[in-house]
C-alpha cells in the first residue's frame, strides 16, 4: 500500500471506526473548568481555539495543523496511537478523544484521565462538537456563540449556490497512487457528502450504508459520475494526473468533460471550525 493511501486510510479509519467503538463506558469527570487540555482530534482542536480556549490546549496530535498556534503545542502522537507517557507528562485535566480506535480508548480510560469524547462522522456530529466541548470545558456560552457564527457562515455560503444546477458527483477520499484501485469513497451519511448536497452535489454512491467505504473499479465505472472530486491533502496529484488515472477505467462522463478535480485543502476531512470553507471548496469543485 502506498504511503499516501495509508495516511488517508488512517485518517478515515478515525472516522469510520466510530461505528465499532465500545459504547456505554463511564467517563471520568473533568474539573468544571479544565486548564490543561490534550486534544487527540484535529477538528476538536480547531473548535477549542475557535471557542477561545487555545491557551488551555497543552497537547495535540501530529494531525492538528490549524490554527498555526496549535502546531506549537506538545505532540503526543497520532489519533490512532497516542503516547500515554507523553500525555501523562503534560498533567492534563481533560483529554478530548473521538469515538474511534477501541484500543486507544481503552488505554485512555484505564489511565483514569478525565475524558470528553466527540463523534465526527456526520455534519450534525461535527456541529455537536461545540456543545460537547463547551460543556466539558465549562464554557457553554462561548461555545454556543462560536457554533452560531459557524452556522451563520454555513447558511451564507449555501445561499450563494441557491439555484445552481445539481450534478452527479463521486467523492473520492482515497485510492492507490497512480491507480484506480482500492477506491475509498464518501457515502451519503458522511459530513463530506452532506456538505456537497447543500451546494448541488448528488452523491453517485448515495445508496451506501456506511459513511465511507471501498468500492470496486467496476462499480465506479457503472455509476458514471459527471464530476469526480478527489479529496487529498497528503500527496495530491494534479488534475491532469488524476484525470489520466480515471481515464484508464473506460468512458466516464467526468473524464470526457474534463471535470476531474483534486481538492487538497486539509479542512475537507477535518470537520471543525473551517466547515464553511469546506463547503465553498466543494461548491467550486462541482462547477
LINRA-V978052 format. One record per backbone hydrogen bond with DSSP energy under -0.5 kcal/mol. NH is the residue of the N-H (numbers start at 1). CO is the residue of the C=O. E is the energy in kcal/mol with one decimal. If there is no record, write none. Layout:
NH;CO;E + NH;CO;E
This chain:
6;2;-2.4 + 7;3;-2.3 + 8;4;-2.1 + 9;5;-2.9 + 10;6;-2.2 + 11;7;-2.2 + 12;8;-2.7 + 13;9;-2.4 + 14;10;-1.3 + 15;12;-0.8 + 16;12;-3.2 + 17;13;-2.3 + 18;15;-1.5 + 19;16;-1.7 + 20;17;-1.5 + 21;17;-0.6 + 21;18;-0.7 + 28;113;-0.5 + 31;93;-0.6 + 34;31;-0.7 + 37;56;-3.0 + 38;94;-2.4 + 39;37;-0.5 + 39;59;-2.6 + 40;38;-0.5 + 40;96;-2.7 + 45;41;-2.4 + 46;42;-2.0 + 47;43;-1.9 + 48;44;-2.7 + 49;45;-1.9 + 50;46;-2.2 + 51;47;-2.6 + 52;48;-0.8 + 53;48;-2.9 + 56;53;-1.8 + 57;53;-0.6 + 57;54;-1.0 + 58;37;-2.9 + 58;56;-0.6 + 59;37;-1.4 + 60;74;-2.7 + 62;77;-1.6 + 64;61;-1.4 + 65;63;-1.3 + 70;67;-1.9 + 71;67;-0.6 + 71;68;-1.4 + 72;69;-1.7 + 73;70;-1.5 + 74;58;-1.4 + 76;60;-2.6 + 78;81;-0.7 + 83;76;-3.3 + 84;82;-0.8 + 87;83;-2.1 + 88;84;-3.0 + 89;85;-2.1 + 90;86;-0.8 + 90;87;-1.1 + 91;88;-1.7 + 92;87;-0.6 + 93;36;-2.2 + 94;36;-1.2 + 95;114;-2.3 + 96;38;-2.9 + 97;95;-0.5 + 97;116;-2.4 + 99;118;-1.8 + 100;98;-2.6 + 104;101;-0.6 + 105;101;-2.2 + 106;102;-2.8 + 107;103;-2.2 + 108;104;-2.4 + 109;105;-2.9 + 110;106;-2.4 + 111;107;-1.1 + 112;109;-0.9 + 113;108;-1.0 + 115;28;-1.1 + 116;95;-2.2 + 118;97;-2.3 + 126;122;-2.1 + 127;123;-2.3 + 128;124;-2.3 + 129;125;-0.9 + 129;126;-0.7 + 130;127;-1.4 + 131;127;-0.6 + 132;128;-2.5 + 133;129;-2.9 + 134;130;-2.4 + 135;131;-2.3 + 136;132;-2.4 + 137;133;-1.9 + 138;134;-0.6 + 138;135;-0.8 + 139;134;-2.1 + 143;139;-2.2 + 144;140;-2.4 + 145;141;-2.2 + 146;142;-2.1 + 147;143;-2.5 + 148;144;-2.2 + 149;145;-2.0 + 150;146;-2.2 + 151;147;-2.8 + 152;148;-2.5 + 153;149;-2.1 + 154;150;-2.3 + 155;151;-2.5 + 156;152;-2.4 + 157;153;-2.1 + 158;154;-2.7 + 159;155;-2.3 + 160;156;-1.0 + 161;157;-0.5 + 161;158;-1.4 + 162;159;-1.3 + 164;161;-2.1 + 167;200;-2.8 + 169;167;-0.6 + 169;202;-2.4 + 170;227;-2.2 + 172;170;-0.8 + 172;229;-2.6 + 173;171;-0.6 + 173;184;-2.8 + 174;184;-1.1 + 176;181;-2.4 + 179;176;-2.1 + 181;179;-1.0 + 183;215;-0.8 + 184;174;-3.6 + 185;183;-0.5 + 185;213;-2.9 + 186;171;-2.2 + 187;211;-4.3 + 188;205;-0.6 + 190;187;-1.5 + 191;121;-2.1 + 194;190;-2.4 + 195;191;-2.3 + 196;192;-2.3 + 197;193;-2.2 + 198;194;-1.1 + 198;195;-0.7 + 199;195;-0.7 + 199;196;-1.1 + 200;197;-1.2 + 201;196;-2.8 + 202;167;-3.3 + 202;200;-0.6 + 203;201;-0.7 + 204;169;-2.6 + 206;203;-1.3 + 208;205;-1.6 + 213;185;-2.1 + 215;183;-2.7 + 220;216;-2.1 + 221;217;-2.4 + 222;218;-2.2 + 223;219;-1.5 + 224;220;-0.9 + 224;221;-0.7 + 226;168;-1.5 + 227;168;-1.7 + 228;259;-2.1 + 229;170;-2.7 + 229;227;-0.5 + 230;228;-0.6 + 230;261;-3.0 + 231;172;-3.0 + 231;229;-0.6 + 232;230;-0.8 + 232;263;-2.2 + 242;238;-2.4 + 243;239;-2.6 + 244;240;-2.1 + 245;241;-1.6 + 246;242;-2.2 + 247;243;-2.0 + 248;244;-0.8 + 248;245;-0.9 + 249;246;-1.5 + 250;246;-0.5 + 250;247;-0.9 + 252;250;-0.7 + 254;225;-1.8 + 255;252;-1.2 + 256;252;-2.2 + 257;253;-2.0 + 258;255;-1.1 + 259;254;-2.8 + 261;228;-2.8 + 261;259;-0.6 + 263;230;-3.4 + 263;261;-0.6 + 264;262;-0.6 + 268;265;-1.4 + 269;266;-1.2 + 270;267;-0.9 + 272;270;-2.3 + 275;272;-1.2 + 277;274;-0.6 + 278;274;-1.7 + 279;275;-2.4 + 280;276;-2.0 + 281;277;-2.5 + 282;278;-2.4 + 283;279;-2.4 + 284;280;-2.6 + 285;281;-2.0 + 286;282;-1.7 + 287;283;-0.8 + 287;284;-0.5
